[in-house]
Every structure is written in C-alpha cells, then in structure tokens.
C-alpha cells in the first residue's frame, strides 16, 4: 500500500503541474515571441521550444526532486491511511496523458520512417561538402500512376540525418543557390530540429498548435540566418526560395508532404512558412550584432542560487510533503 500511495501521489502532482503549466504556455506563448525577437529569430525559436517543453520538464523535476523524496523520507511506511479517490483519478489521468504522448511519438516515427523510405527508393547520393548525406530523389508512382515528388528540399532523420532534394528543385537552382539551401538544411541538423519535433509529439496536451506553428516559422527564419554570412549569400538564398516556391505552386506533385505524413522532417517550404516574409528578411539582410559575453555576475548568481537551494532543500521537502498530504485527505 505504501508503494501504491507513493505512485498515486507522485503521478497526481505531476499531472496537476503539467496541466497547469500547459495552460499557462497555451495562453502566454506570444510573450516568448515578443521577448525573443528583440534579439534574433534563433532566440525566438529557442524560447518557444523551451516554452513548449516547459510543462513536461518542470513537472518532472518537481516530482522527482521534491514529491518522491519527501514521500519516501517523511511518509510513515506502516500508516493505516487509505488511498483516496482523488489521487487515483489524477494518477490515472497522468498515465493516460503519458501514454497518449508516447503513442503520438511512436506514430510520428512510424509515419516519417515510411515517407523517408519512399524518398530513398532509387535516390542517388550527391557528392558535396555537407556534414550529412545529400540525396537526389526520384519521382514515386502512386496507385493511379501519377508521379509524386519528394519536397524540393527537406532534412529527415534524428540519429542519422540526411538531406533530400527533388531533381526538379536541383535543376532549378544555380550552384550558389544550391549551396545556400544546403547550408540552411545543415542548420536544422545542427540545431536538432527533428528531435525537437519528436519531443513536441511526446508532450501531449491540446491547444498547443499555436506555439508549435510559431516555433516552426521561427526555426525556419533562424536556419535562414545561419545559412548566410554576407549580402550575396542572403540574396542567393532569397532567390532559391522564390524559385522553389514557384516550382511548388506550378506543380502540385512537388508539394511538401503534409504534417500527418512526415511529421519529423524539416522541409524548406513547410506549410506554415510565409515565403514573402522570409525573402523580405533576406533581401534586407544586415550583419548580426555579436552576442554579448556572459558576465561574471551571471556565474556568481548561479552559484548563489545553487547554494540557497542546497540550504533550503530540507524545508522545501517538508513543505512538499505537507502539500501532498492534502491530496490524501
């Protein structure tokens, strides 16, 4: 009974914090956009990612650092206290929520693996100086005999990422434009954006579409910024975006796979991207300001916070145990 009570209380607290923080993020994620864009699109994408996984990360830390230790250390093992209905209900809801997140992640992995296998069918590797393999795909015949291209450009894979491009997209670009697009896709690889998408699928909660779409737009702009280091490269990438956008609009066979088919890929022209806005940013490109160096004050503040946490950990465990006792009444 002691073990069951501990599991029920821990899962109940996890669910309460997860749900509460998820509602806060669903209503307040635009503040992260406003705060990040004072610095850069990369900063915006990072803040939106942190906001999206905050409920899972914070609820897990609170449960593991406070709830579980306080219960093990302060709860009597031979108590006659019965398990109440509320912890059972909340604990069951927590398990269902975690199971849904795991199912969503596994389903996204399966769908994306199927799409990537299709892209690899007959694809040839292109020799270039990229950090990951680059493949030029072949059109795939559907059941009615109609050719279906892979997206013009996309990066797929988490452990072993690869870049895929359609023959039509490769033929439409100059060498300089092609290099700029490859650098864009390499930025997605370095930032592990496909892994971040997988984490989004695992963090099951409704009303999060807004923050995920905002993150997708910001991370595309961040990859654009990472791909260029001067005005010429910015114009090359802008020209590539315009050409590929026209290619997609003129031939539906080149349209990117929908999110239900290849959720864990980063397509250069995903469905939420506004190409004119990206082109406008690139045409008006200016050298970014250097990132400010971390001051000694920030490190000192971190050490002070760690010391205070160590000193107050005992009282915080007692407070956590007192709060969890409310769930058992």
C-alpha angles and dihedrals in degrees: 000000000000090000094047092049091050093050093046094049093045093049091045093054090045091053094047094051093041093052094043094048091044090056090049091052093045090055101035108036092108088071088065090054092051092047096045098048091060083073113022146310089261089057090049092051091048093050092048091050091050090048092051095052095035095096093053095041097044095043091049093049093047091049096046098038100041117008100047096042093044091051094047094046103036107027115092109243096213098044117145090217112132126225109258128219097247097060089047092052095045092043091051090049089052092052091048091050092050091047091051090050092050091047092050091050094048091046091050090049091050095048093046092047089054093050093046091050087054091051091050093053105112092347119148124214115243118219110236139132095261122133092235133037116282117208131194107212132214126230111265120219114231125210092278093050096253117140116244119194128207113247113287089255132356138155116221134180136057106213096026106020123192136182120236125196131177120238091240091054092048091049093049095058133072120233092261092048092048091051091051091053092048089052088051091054091046088057089059090051093050092048091047091228094165090056089051090053089053090053089052090056090050092052096075116195134124125245094040098110092096096057092043093052090047090050091051091053093045094048091051090052090046090053089049089054093047091051096059132060101169141023094266093056091046091054091047091054091045090052090049091052091051094048094046092046089055090047092055095044093049096049121032089198088076095052114125119257113267122254091257091060105041108015096157099057132091109223118194089229104033118176096260098050119108102214096193090057092050092047091049091052092050095047089052092045118152129177110274120242114255114263112256114254118245111260126223087247091068092052091046091050090052093052091048091050091050091050093050091049091053092049095047098039094098096052090044090055090052090050091048091052091050090053094047089052087066089063091055095054 
